[in-house]
Amino acid sequence: MTTPDRPLRLVPPAGPVDLAGPSRAALLGAVDVAVGLLTVHLPRWHAVPPRWRGVPSGPDTDPAT
């Protein structure tokens, strides 16, 4: 069995790295907003009756049944 003259390259050679994007402060701000939304809405979502959340009603999930 013979080997190729050069190694096989299955991907194109690496190009320049694109460093354009949001700043670190913008990313951390977006994470802060997302965490704030979750902390506000998760307790409210938990207070909604299970059948309104798509959970089938039954004695294990909905005490009103």
N, C-alpha and C positions, 0 to 999 in steps of 0.2 A: 504494500500500500504506500502510495506516495503522499507527501504532505504538500500543501499549496505553497507557492513562492512567498506569499505574504499572508498574515493572519486574516481570517474572515472578519469583516466588520458588518454587523447586523443593524447597527444604528448609525445615523449620520454623525460626523464629528461634532463635538460640543462647540456651540457658538458663544457669543458674549452673553453674560448674565444680565438679565433685565432687572435693574434695581428700582425701577419706577413703581411706586405703589403708595398706599396710605402710610402716613407716619406712624410711629409707635404710639404716640399720644392719641391719634385717631382710632387705632385698633383697640387700645385699652379703654377709650371712651365708649366704643361700641360694645365691648364686653361688659362694662359697667352698666350701660343701659339695659342690656339683655338680662343681666342678673337682677337688676331692679324690677324689670317687668315680671320676671319669674317669681320673685319674692312677693309681689303684689297679687299676681293672678293665681298662683297655685293654691293658696288658702281659699280664695273665692271659688276656684274650680272644684276643690274638695267639698265645699259646702253645697254644691249643686247636687240634687238627688241623682243617685246612680243611673236611673233609667234615662235621665236627660243626657248623661254622658255616654250613652250607648252600651252601658252594662246591663245585661238582661236582669229583669227584676226577679227576685226570689228571696226566700228567708235569709240566705247567707249574705246577700248584698244590699237588700232594701228592707229595713225593719217595718216599713209601712205596708208591706204585703202580707 
